[in-house]
Amino acid sequence: MPILINKTKRVLIQGITGREGVARTKLMSNYGTQVVAGVTPGKGGQTVLGIPVFDTVQEACETVGKIDISVLFVPAPLVLGAALEAFAADIKLLVIVPDRVPLYDVLEIAAVAKKHGAQFVGPNTLGILSPDAGVLGMMGGRAESASEWLFPGPVGITSRSGGITTSIAYYIAQSGIGLSTLAHVGGDSVVGMTHADMLRLFQKDEQTKLVVLFGEIGTSQEEEAAHCVASGEFTKPLIAYIGGKAAKEGTRFSHAGAIIEGNKGTHEGKVRRLREVGAVVAESFSDIPQLVAETLQSLKSESAAPTSKSVKNASWYTAITEIQPNLIRLRGHRIENLIGDISFSQAIYLALTGKLPDKSIGTILDAILVSSIDHGATPPSTLAARTAASTGAAINAALSAGLLSINKHHGGAIEACMRLIQTALDNQQAEKCSVEDAAMSLVREYRQSKRRLAGFGHRIHSADPRSERLLKLASQEKLAADGITMLQALRDALSEQTEHDFPINVDGAIAAILLDIGIEAPLGNTFFMMARLPGLIAHIREEQTRERPMRVIHPRNHGYDGERHE
Ligand SMILES: CC(C)(COP(=O)(O)OP(=O)(O)OC[C@H]1O[C@@H](n2cnc3c(N)ncnc32)[C@H](O)[C@@H]1OP(=O)(O)O)[C@@H](O)C(=O)NCCC(=O)NCCS
């Protein structure tokens, strides 16, 4: 997945009817960018290349729906107004193409962007391009040539020069290596997203394996990028080239931001700082493709050879967490990069599978954990935990008693249902039959051998409020796949064969979702255990603080006297 732009992003063009607006809309649309609307005050109602034009950004959003990105082609003095209009309409990323935008206007745009939690690239930018995924701005010239020259691959580019961004990309592509995203941060002294911001995004992008940075004299962008490496925020290989070696103090070097003031922003200082943190700084621009190829080759051999072992010839190894002085890596990811950036549920998935999941998996796992957090005082694990707590056991001991009571007949249905669904899916594939037929014959087999089908029916709920919500969420998050389809077919087959309505229970819903997101069956019940821990702790604490020790705990005869919010 590239950074900033992909085919799902919905894009607006401000200034769409102008000369550049029309020409670049053609580039973006033809390259596959999802341009959904344009804005030019006074020209609402027109269309440009079939794209509807509106008088205001607000009106565009109200008519076409949520917009993710706006690309600005309005003359420099009008950029401030246009940018504020886009932020007010809740657009979170702007690409500001015009040059000569007044400095104080850019500072105001930055302040307002911060207030809205938004970002902007530019001004004075050629834009962003991700091969086969989309382009924002002017990068690539014509869609046909951009498609012909560039193809997806592992190299990201962040650059302070528009022309050089495409030149580097062209030469790298000519050497047979693909690109993830080309980002031109803009040539001015004050810009929105900087090299450092791009590096942070490239760090999270799995497609990007190394980044080429084209820097220039002036500003502190390259020093900040070096700091990003030093602090561990960017850990992938960085190949840099700094333009302006021959420039003297006070001379502007092509771009507005490329100027040495006093002894700051010098070529020498930037090269030294980048080398200090381990970046490879090319002496000559033409060396870049070769350096990229060599670095990619060494990455390949590193991952092939067991050189990632932290200690050679240790008596045993773990691939879960690496601990060294001042370094903690969970499944290869630095913990400080995960903290505050991924949810606990995403971290659970990472720890268990080794794969860093996207937000949708975090959302569905959160929902699963919430759904099973507690189920009253009667489940055996809760009674066991409360009973232990009533003897004066410490929380960890009472919690262990609860966990030890989670077994085949309580909390064990998720794994059993995952195996059931998997068997049905395997049968379907082996017999090349329909989902319905596979479900029918497996249910028949279970009934004939008088085995219970896990995941259906509930001793209390005839319609489990949790399962319906979970299954709906899985399809909203676009995670529903073969597991859920087979679960529903099994439910239909069971209802038909028993002439009895069998609802899918929470274990069934969780089982199908876990299968669909790539969790293996032996881990199924652990999601019940993880979910139930806070519920058990709450019961233990209530027992400790509200009840007398060694009371006789009646398993059924109890009531609820807490709050009700709806
Ligand atoms: C921004 C820029 C591209 C516009 O150039 P242009 O397309 O030739 O200018 P135009 O006057 O034809 O078009 C601007 C349009 O914006 C519209 N506009 C003005 N204010 C606007 C606003 N607030 N919202 C939306 N549109 C607006 C204008 O009405 C005009 O459209 P119209 O001609 O249909 O009336 C040009 O000023 C510029 O900065 N070029 C340099 C870009 C560059 O080199 N960037 C760096 C690359 S490395």
PDBQT file of the ligand as one rigid body, heavy atoms in Angstrom, charges set to zero:
ROOT
HETATM    1  C1  LIG A 601      -1.945  27.818  -9.444  1.00  0.00    +0.000 C 
HETATM    2  C2  LIG A 601      -1.628  27.937 -10.901  1.00  0.00    +0.000 C 
HETATM    3  C3  LIG A 601      -1.238  26.549 -11.401  1.00  0.00    +0.000 C 
HETATM    4  C4  LIG A 601      -2.846  28.409 -11.635  1.00  0.00    +0.000 C 
HETATM    5  O1  LIG A 601      -2.524  28.595 -12.970  1.00  0.00    +0.000 OA
HETATM    6  P1  LIG A 601      -3.634  28.677 -14.124  1.00  0.00    +0.000 P 
HETATM    7  O2  LIG A 601      -4.403  27.413 -14.155  1.00  0.00    +0.000 OA
HETATM    8  O3  LIG A 601      -2.942  29.067 -15.345  1.00  0.00    +0.000 OA
HETATM    9  O4  LIG A 601      -4.556  29.843 -13.598  1.00  0.00    +0.000 OA
HETATM   10  P2  LIG A 601      -6.020  30.178 -14.026  1.00  0.00    +0.000 P 
HETATM   11  O5  LIG A 601      -6.234  31.611 -13.733  1.00  0.00    +0.000 OA
HETATM   12  O6  LIG A 601      -6.268  29.678 -15.454  1.00  0.00    +0.000 OA
HETATM   13  O7  LIG A 601      -6.915  29.265 -13.090  1.00  0.00    +0.000 OA
HETATM   14  C5  LIG A 601      -7.096  29.462 -11.732  1.00  0.00    +0.000 C 
HETATM   15  C6  LIG A 601      -8.522  29.139 -11.425  1.00  0.00    +0.000 C 
HETATM   16  O8  LIG A 601      -8.725  29.129  -9.999  1.00  0.00    +0.000 OA
HETATM   17  C7  LIG A 601     -10.004  29.694  -9.759  1.00  0.00    +0.000 C 
HETATM   18  N1  LIG A 601     -10.094  30.121  -8.374  1.00  0.00    +0.000 N 
HETATM   19  C8  LIG A 601      -9.748  31.271  -7.813  1.00  0.00    +0.000 A 
HETATM   20  N2  LIG A 601     -10.005  31.254  -6.493  1.00  0.00    +0.000 NA
HETATM   21  C9  LIG A 601     -10.517  30.054  -6.231  1.00  0.00    +0.000 A 
HETATM   22  C10 LIG A 601     -10.993  29.423  -5.053  1.00  0.00    +0.000 A 
HETATM   23  N3  LIG A 601     -10.973  30.035  -3.870  1.00  0.00    +0.000 N 
HETATM   24  N4  LIG A 601     -11.470  28.166  -5.141  1.00  0.00    +0.000 NA
HETATM   25  C11 LIG A 601     -11.478  27.520  -6.319  1.00  0.00    +0.000 A 
HETATM   26  N5  LIG A 601     -11.059  28.064  -7.468  1.00  0.00    +0.000 NA
HETATM   27  C12 LIG A 601     -10.583  29.326  -7.424  1.00  0.00    +0.000 A 
HETATM   28  C13 LIG A 601     -10.087  30.820 -10.728  1.00  0.00    +0.000 C 
HETATM   29  O9  LIG A 601     -11.415  31.280 -10.882  1.00  0.00    +0.000 OA
HETATM   30  C14 LIG A 601      -9.500  30.175 -11.972  1.00  0.00    +0.000 C 
HETATM   31  O10 LIG A 601     -10.483  29.459 -12.675  1.00  0.00    +0.000 OA
HETATM   32  P3  LIG A 601     -11.149  30.145 -14.017  1.00  0.00    +0.000 P 
HETATM   33  O11 LIG A 601     -10.019  30.417 -14.957  1.00  0.00    +0.000 OA
HETATM   34  O12 LIG A 601     -12.065  29.081 -14.541  1.00  0.00    +0.000 OA
HETATM   35  O13 LIG A 601     -11.848  31.375 -13.546  1.00  0.00    +0.000 OA
HETATM   36  C15 LIG A 601      -0.441  28.912 -11.163  1.00  0.00    +0.000 C 
HETATM   37  O14 LIG A 601      -0.813  30.155 -10.617  1.00  0.00    +0.000 OA
HETATM   38  C16 LIG A 601       0.856  28.478 -10.529  1.00  0.00    +0.000 C 
HETATM   39  O15 LIG A 601       1.149  28.721  -9.373  1.00  0.00    +0.000 OA
HETATM   40  N6  LIG A 601       1.701  27.806 -11.320  1.00  0.00    +0.000 N 
HETATM   41  C17 LIG A 601       2.977  27.281 -10.873  1.00  0.00    +0.000 C 
HETATM   42  C18 LIG A 601       2.790  25.914 -10.329  1.00  0.00    +0.000 C 
HETATM   43  C19 LIG A 601       4.113  25.262 -10.039  1.00  0.00    +0.000 C 
HETATM   44  O16 LIG A 601       5.025  25.382 -10.831  1.00  0.00    +0.000 OA
HETATM   45  N7  LIG A 601       4.212  24.542  -8.891  1.00  0.00    +0.000 N 
HETATM   46  C20 LIG A 601       5.437  23.944  -8.478  1.00  0.00    +0.000 C 
HETATM   47  C21 LIG A 601       5.782  22.749  -9.234  1.00  0.00    +0.000 C 
HETATM   48  S1  LIG A 601       7.363  22.190  -8.868  1.00  0.00    +0.000 SA
ENDROOT
TORSDOF 0
